[in-house]
Amino acid sequence: MNNKFTYPGIFSRLMSFTYDIFLVAALWFLFGFIFLGLYKLIFSGNDYFPPPIGALIIFLTTAGYYVYFWSNGRNTLGMSTWNHEIITDNEERLSANLALKRFLLYLVLSVIGMSWIVFDKENRCLPDKILGLKIIKKRTASWRGNSSVLILLGKPASKKAKGKPLLNLRKLILW
């Protein structure tokens, strides 16, 4: 098997999830506030939702967030921050249907599904393994662009830079 990707570990995946859960909680408050206002306009007697409506708003908000950001090559805030990208085994982007299936499998398998990462050689969780998906680490410009740090440390950034000055202010400013 040709292993041309770097697979993020469980720590990186959990930190990405932590970023996302803060944003999702903010969306719960936002949509809860909006729908509570609409609910009070229609049924003026109550100051609170019946619990099933509140749970439905939380479920739909969370599902909408993840399905929207996982589909068509988009990433959640946590995935973007930790340079994760989700692709199929054929290296294609997820469709909205596949993203919804992934979300529902995450709900059903939750902790067991995430702990599967420890046992899988490609660091896939159980829902990703079932659906034929993988999370990879993206190589970005900043990934290889740490030459300014090396220049500041007094080390040449590459073999080509051996004859050049160690402190290059132009690269430092552009970094």
Backbone torsions as a table, in degrees:
resi	resn	phi	psi	omega
1	MET	NA	132.1	-179.4
2	ASN	-83.2	111.1	-177.1
3	ASN	-99.7	89.0	-177.8
4	LYS	-102.3	5.8	-179.0
5	PHE	-114.0	156.2	169.4
6	THR	-102.2	128.9	-177.2
7	TYR	-102.6	126.3	179.2
8	PRO	-68.2	146.0	-179.9
9	GLY	-82.7	-176.3	-176.6
10	ILE	-67.3	-36.4	179.6
11	PHE	-62.6	-47.4	-179.6
12	SER	-63.0	-39.9	179.1
13	ARG	-66.8	-41.3	179.2
14	LEU	-68.2	-35.7	176.8
15	MET	-67.4	-38.9	175.7
16	SER	-61.1	-43.4	177.4
17	PHE	-63.1	-37.7	179.4
18	THR	-62.8	-42.9	176.1
19	TYR	-58.2	-46.3	-175.7
20	ASP	-66.6	-36.9	-175.8
21	ILE	-67.7	-31.0	175.3
22	PHE	-66.0	-41.4	178.7
23	LEU	-68.8	-40.0	178.4
24	VAL	-64.2	-40.4	177.9
25	ALA	-62.2	-38.5	176.4
26	ALA	-63.9	-38.2	177.2
27	LEU	-67.3	-34.8	175.8
28	TRP	-59.3	-45.4	179.3
29	PHE	-64.0	-43.5	-178.3
30	LEU	-62.5	-53.4	-178.8
31	PHE	-69.0	-34.0	175.1
32	GLY	-61.3	-42.8	178.9
33	PHE	-64.4	-44.6	-179.5
34	ILE	-63.8	-48.5	-177.7
35	PHE	-72.1	-29.3	174.7
36	LEU	-66.4	-39.8	176.0
37	GLY	-61.6	-44.2	177.8
38	LEU	-65.9	-38.2	179.3
39	TYR	-64.3	-40.4	179.0
40	LYS	-68.8	-32.2	177.1
41	LEU	-66.8	-38.5	-177.2
42	ILE	-81.5	-47.3	-179.5
43	PHE	-114.5	81.4	-167.6
44	SER	-64.3	-11.7	-175.2
45	GLY	-80.7	-22.1	-172.8
46	ASN	-105.8	143.9	175.8
47	ASP	-102.1	6.0	-178.4
48	TYR	-147.5	158.8	176.2
49	PHE	-78.4	152.2	162.9
50	PRO	-65.8	142.1	-175.3
51	PRO	-51.5	-38.3	179.0
52	PRO	-63.0	-33.4	178.9
53	ILE	-69.6	-41.1	176.9
54	GLY	-61.9	-42.8	178.1
55	ALA	-65.4	-37.6	178.1
56	LEU	-64.8	-41.3	178.3
57	ILE	-63.3	-42.7	178.8
58	ILE	-63.8	-44.0	-179.8
59	PHE	-63.6	-48.8	-176.9
60	LEU	-67.1	-36.6	177.4
61	THR	-64.8	-46.5	-179.8
62	THR	-65.2	-45.7	179.2
63	ALA	-62.7	-44.3	179.5
64	GLY	-61.6	-41.5	179.1
65	TYR	-61.1	-54.3	-175.4
66	TYR	-69.4	-41.3	-179.7
67	VAL	-65.0	-41.8	179.3
68	TYR	-62.6	-47.6	-174.6
69	PHE	-79.4	-25.2	177.9
70	TRP	-80.3	-24.9	-174.4
71	SER	-86.3	155.1	174.7
72	ASN	57.1	32.6	174.0
73	GLY	81.1	6.0	177.4
74	ARG	-83.1	160.6	178.6
75	ASN	-126.0	151.2	173.5
76	THR	-72.6	170.4	179.6
77	LEU	-60.5	-43.5	179.7
78	GLY	-65.4	-40.1	178.6
79	MET	-65.6	-39.7	178.9
80	SER	-67.2	-40.4	-179.3
81	THR	-65.2	-39.9	-178.7
82	TRP	-94.6	11.5	177.1
83	ASN	57.2	42.7	176.6
84	HIS	-98.1	148.5	174.3
85	GLU	-138.2	141.0	-179.6
86	ILE	-107.5	128.8	-179.6
87	ILE	-137.8	164.4	174.6
88	THR	-83.1	173.3	177.1
89	ASP	-63.3	-23.3	177.2
90	ASN	-87.5	9.5	-179.9
91	GLU	62.9	35.6	177.2
92	GLU	-108.7	164.5	177.4
93	ARG	-79.8	158.7	-178.7
94	LEU	-78.4	144.4	170.7
95	SER	-86.4	167.5	178.5
96	ALA	-64.0	-36.0	179.1
97	ASN	-63.8	-45.8	178.9
98	LEU	-66.9	-36.9	177.3
99	ALA	-64.6	-38.8	177.1
100	LEU	-65.7	-42.2	176.9
101	LYS	-61.0	-40.3	179.3
102	ARG	-63.5	-43.9	179.7
103	PHE	-61.7	-45.6	-179.0
104	LEU	-65.7	-37.9	176.5
105	LEU	-66.6	-36.6	175.5
106	TYR	-61.8	-39.4	178.9
107	LEU	-64.7	-42.5	-176.3
108	VAL	-71.8	-44.4	-172.9
109	LEU	-94.4	-16.7	-179.8
110	SER	20.4	-106.1	-171.5
111	VAL	-65.3	-40.8	179.2
112	ILE	-62.4	-42.1	179.9
113	GLY	-64.5	-40.1	179.2
114	MET	-72.3	-34.7	-179.0
115	SER	-70.4	-14.0	176.9
116	TRP	-63.3	-23.1	179.9
117	ILE	-56.2	-36.7	-177.8
118	VAL	-62.5	-31.7	-174.8
119	PHE	-96.3	-13.6	-175.4
120	ASP	-93.3	136.9	-176.9
121	LYS	-73.9	-20.7	175.4
122	GLU	-99.7	13.0	-179.9
123	ASN	54.6	40.0	176.8
124	ARG	-91.2	140.9	172.4
125	CYS	-84.0	167.9	-173.5
126	LEU	-60.3	-43.8	176.9
127	PRO	-60.5	-37.5	179.0
128	ASP	-68.2	-37.1	178.6
129	LYS	-66.8	-41.2	179.4
130	ILE	-64.2	-41.8	-175.6
131	LEU	-89.1	-4.9	-179.7
132	GLY	74.4	42.7	-179.5
133	LEU	-116.6	162.0	172.8
134	LYS	-146.7	146.6	174.4
135	ILE	-99.3	126.8	179.0
136	ILE	-121.6	159.4	174.5
137	LYS	-90.9	126.4	-180.0
138	LYS	-77.1	145.9	171.0
139	ARG	-95.1	116.8	-177.4
140	THR	-110.1	175.0	178.8
141	ALA	-62.8	-36.3	179.9
142	SER	-71.5	-21.0	178.6
143	TRP	-61.2	-46.0	179.6
144	ARG	-97.8	-3.5	-175.2
145	GLY	-90.1	18.3	179.3
146	ASN	-83.6	22.0	-179.3
147	SER	-66.6	-28.9	179.2
148	SER	-64.6	-36.8	177.4
149	VAL	-65.4	-42.4	178.6
150	LEU	-64.6	-37.7	178.7
151	ILE	-64.6	-41.7	179.2
152	LEU	-65.2	-32.5	179.5
153	LEU	-76.5	-4.8	178.4
154	GLY	88.4	14.7	179.4
155	LYS	-111.1	138.2	176.1
156	PRO	-66.1	141.7	-177.6
157	ALA	-72.9	-27.1	178.8
158	SER	-153.1	177.5	178.9
159	LYS	-68.2	-27.9	178.8
160	LYS	-67.7	-27.0	-173.3
161	ALA	-87.4	9.7	-174.9
162	LYS	-62.7	-36.2	-177.5
163	GLY	-89.5	-0.5	-174.8
164	LYS	-94.5	159.8	179.4
165	PRO	-63.3	149.9	-177.1
166	LEU	-72.4	-33.0	-179.2
167	LEU	-105.7	102.0	-178.9
168	ASN	-104.9	103.0	-174.2
169	LEU	-66.2	-32.8	-180.0
170	ARG	-62.1	-45.1	178.2
171	LYS	-68.3	-33.7	179.4
172	LEU	-64.9	-41.1	-179.6
173	ILE	-70.1	-40.2	-179.7
174	LEU	-73.6	-18.8	-178.3
175	TRP	-69.3	NA	NA
